[in-house]
Amino acid sequence: MSPMFESRAARWFRRVTLALIALFALFPVFIILESTVKPLVDVQNTFQWIPSHVTFSPYAQIWQTIPLLHYFTDSVIVSVSSTAIAVVFATFAGYAISRFEFHGRRVFSLAVLSTQMFPGILFLLPLYLIYINIGQATGINLYGTFLGLIITYLTFALPFAVWMLAGYFSSIPRDIEEAALVDGTSHWGSLFRVVLPVARPGIVAVAVFAFMTAWGEVLFASVLTTSSTRTLGIGLQEYATQGNTDWNQLMAAAVVVSLPVVVGFLALQRYLVRGLTAGSVRG
Amino acid sequence: MPYLLIAPTILLELLVHFLPMVAGVVMSFYSLTLFTLHHWSTAPLAGLANFRLAIDFNGPLGSALLHSFEITVPYTILVVAISWGIGMVAALGLTAEFRGRSWLRSVLLVPYAMPIYVAVIVWSFMLQRTTGVVNTFLVGDLHLLRNPPFWLLGNDAFWSMVAAAVWRWFPFALLILLASLQNISNELYEAAAVDGAGAWRRFRAITLPSIRGANLVLVLALFLWNFNDFNTPYMLFGDAPPSSADLISLHIYSVSFESWNFGLGSAMSVLLMIFLIIVSMIYLRVLRRGGEFNV
């Protein structure tokens, strides 16, 4: 509610509620951070609020306990590649939807969005078989390779990215672009020199979402990767559910893998809110 | 030109979404087991046998599927409702101007910024029976319970999943609601205040109708994602969850890959999709009335 009609009671109610929600949001984060500076005995016995002594060795040990660097590299390769390609393809498709009238435009937008509704489990099994068959038929290995995973994650990010960028481009006035077109610039030229610079917040938002999608995916990675292409989610899941987990080390790994996305997300959240608003304004 | 621009997206979505979906539907009518999988093109037609097996609620496979469905429905409703509620309260609280507001907004978004598997793993750690903070707090510090519960076994496993999922999803609701609340003009509230409308009245009469479009999509997205949730139970329990945490996606996954019976797994997935499509259509049809909304 707007502050100007807020009574004292309402103000205190708002403060207390927000504080409680913030506590709920931050408490697990506090537990993660605190556990990473605890020695192993502290996390093997009854939980204590205060570490018996502070150590940073979990951050060093975790790289030996599990092949974290290997998982990390795999996830970086897959996430960066799929994000980069998704941004380019979504820019093209979003631009087409917002600037051209063409047959099948509505069908295309709806079909792309409807893919969001499919249960992942429905196309996981067939996709696995299709990738294996493409490999046998053409020699292009999609099962167990980075390429297969990149293509898969790319398509997870695309529907939302296309929808959001189409909305963003539509909110950019056509006048600027038409001026450029009159001056003899081609559609490609106007896309790259006029539209893209203005749409930067939307593109940044799309990139962040695409990266987060790939970085956090587990279901398809569990089936489409082999030990040489294991990504972070599966690697940590294997270690977390195996039985004798050193939780201080696992929490250190959690910090290492969360840091890039959390920092990126928080730094760019302004763009995200702006991008989302523009996307939802559009019809 | 426009076709050239959308071609890459179309090709990829065809390959990874539409082709497998069609293949999945086709597979559900075939007997695809470990023995026929390698020569899938010659697999025998099974007709409706897979579907009959899946909905034979007296048989072991059918009753297990029904049980999983009966877990997934309350799980989804609880997670969506609580996440939306917390997200809405936080979003309303953040529309007021105060010192530290943007800092607080960042803090509240942290759970969503984390990878899902990290979010679930930390809850798994907090809910460990002896080494977890939750039992230390409830039993050791507050003395609310005498015996520390096994949060990750038996019926409590369900509530552990709900807690982890709400923690991860309420910031998403907050993000979307905050973005749409910012578009409501203050004049509406001022007019309502002049008319003497109370806070609850203003919320019902101005806030909710103004964000109707975004809200409709938000709730549907949360519903679909959580109904299909695989990550939460899988990260907490691996592929053998306690029966109270056997969500439907993980259930189908286990049935398919334990027995390598892809035909049956596909039939179950098709049933799941039909259910989701019907629910979504009813939802959109009922709520679309009386309000313009955009997707």
Interface residues (C-beta under 8 A of the other chain):
Chain A: M1 S2 P3 M4 F5 E6 A10 R14 T17 L18 I21 A22 F24 A25 L26 P28 V29 I31 I32 S35 V43 Q44 N45 T46 F47 Q48 W49 F89 A90 F92 A93 Y95 A96 I97 R99 F100 F102 R105 F108 A111 V112 L113 T115 Q116 M117 F118 P119 G120 I121 L122 F123 L124 L125 P126 L127 L129 I130 N133 I151 T152 L154 T155 L158 P159 V162 H187 M212 W215 G216 V218 L219 S222 V223 L232 G233 L236 Q237 A240 T241 W247 L250 M251 A254 V257 S258 V261 V262 F265 L266 Q269 L272 V273 L276 T277 S280 V281 R282 G283
Chain B: M1 P2 Y3 L5 I6 P8 T9 I10 L12 E13 L15 V16 H17 F18 L19 P20 M21 A23 G24 M27 L37 W40 I86 V89 A90 L92 G93 L94 T95 A96 E97 F98 L104 R105 S106 V107 L108 L109 V110 P111 Y112 A113 M114 P115 I116 Y117 V118 A119 I121 V122 W123 S124 F125 M126 Q128 T130 T131 G132 V133 N135 T136 G140 W167 F170 P171 L175 I176 L178 A179 S180 Q182 N183 N186 Y189 E190 A193 A199 R202 F203 T207 G213 A214 V217 A221 L224 F227 N228 F230 N231 Y234 M235 L236 F237 G238 S249 I252 Y253 S256 F257 F262 G265 S266 S269 V270 L272 M273 L276 I277 S280 N294 V295
